[in-house]
Amino acid sequence: MDKKAITVETVVNAPVDKAWESWTKPEHITKWNFASDDWESPAGENDLRTGGKFKARMQAKDGSSGFDFGGTYTNVKTNELIEYDMDDNRHVKVEFTPVEGGTKVTETFDMENTHSEELQRNGWQAILNNYKKHTESV
């Protein structure tokens, strides 16, 4: 069965090189990689190259739950495109497009079968909104 893909996007008020750095550097990722204020991302590793791996810890601040989010890069074009396969074999594509006033970041990911499409879309969009907020504040 083909996996259904979901797309979320935002426009960041920052040039593409700043948007890229905020997306790819672990010291930034840990500041935005969570969907709600009661979660955090205390650690991250990133080998940003085709064939490289990444991992970010995502957990509830109260310690009640958490998981490692990781995968392997399948295509990296600096300041333009990141594609990767998550550890569960779902594919993700992130595009960085210069637009008037900043950078449009478009993220398309394969759905998983546990949670509703709405929940997945809202969760990934919330993380993207945190990314935008962080990137514009640094």
N, C-alpha and C positions, 0 to 999 in steps of 0.2 A: 504494500500500500504506500502510495506517495505521501510524504509528509506535507501538511499544509504550512505555509509560511505566513508570518505576521510581520508587518513593518511598523516601526515607530520612528519618529524624527523630531528634531528640534533645530533651531537656528541659534548658534552661540555668538554673542557679541565679542568676537575675538578673531584675529587672523588665523588662517589654517595651521600655521606652524605651532601656534600656542594651543589651539584646539587639539592637535595631534599629540603634543607633549603631555597635555593633561589626561588624554585618553590612555597613553602608553607607559608613562613612568609610574612605577609602584608607589612612590611617595605622594603622587596625586590620586592614584586609583583607590588607595585606602581612605581617602577623604570623601569619596562620592559613591562607591560601589555597594549601595544598599538601597532598598525600596522605601524604608520608613525610618523615622527617627529612633525607634526602639531597636534597630539593628545597626550593626557596624561591620566594617571590613578591616580587621586589625593587621592583616599581613598579606603581602602579594609578591609574586615572582613573575618576571616577564622576560623571555628570550625572544624578542621581536624580530623574527626572520622566518622565511618559509621553512617549515620543518621544526621550528622552535616551539617550545611549550610555555604555557603560562598557567598560573594557579593563583587564586585569590580566596582567602578565607572569608566567608560570610556567616555571621552569627548574631543571635539575639543578644543584646547587651546584658540581659539577666542570666545568660548562660543556659537557657532552657532548650535551645536548639541551635543548629548550625551545620554548615557543610562547606566543602571545598569546591569551588567552581573552577574548572580548568579545561584545557584542550590543547590542540596542536594547530599552529598556523599553516594554512594551505596556500596563501597568497598574501604578500605584503608589498605595497607600493607606497613609499613614504609620502605622507601628507595627502594621500588620495584614497587608499583602499586597504582594508584588513579583512581577510577571510580566514575562518578557522572552523575546525570540527571540535565540538565539545566532547568531553570524555564519554558521553552517551551516544556519540555519533551523529548528533544533530548539527546542522550546518548554520553558520552565522556569517553575514556579510555586513561590513560597516563602511560606508562611503563618506568622505569628507569633500564637500563641494564649496568653493569660495562663492559667496553671494554678497550682494550689497549689504553692508552692515555687519558682515561676519562670515561664519562658516555654517553651512547646513550639514548636519550629521544625520545620516539615514542608516538605520540598523534593521536588517531583515533576518529573522531567525525561524528555524523549523520549530513548530509546536511540539510539545510533549503530550502524552495521552492521559496524564493524571489530573491536571487542572483545566478549568474551562478556558476557552479562548479569551474571554473578557478578563479573567484573572491574570493570565499570562501577559496580555497586552498592557494592562494597567500596571503590573509589576515592572515590566521592562521599561515602560514609559516613565514611571516614577524614578527608576535608576537614572535614566537619561536626563530627567529634570534635575536630579541632584548633580549630575555631571555638568550641566549647563550652569547651575548656580555656583558650583565650585570654580569652574573655569573662568567665569566672569569676575570672580572675587579675588583671583590671584594675579 
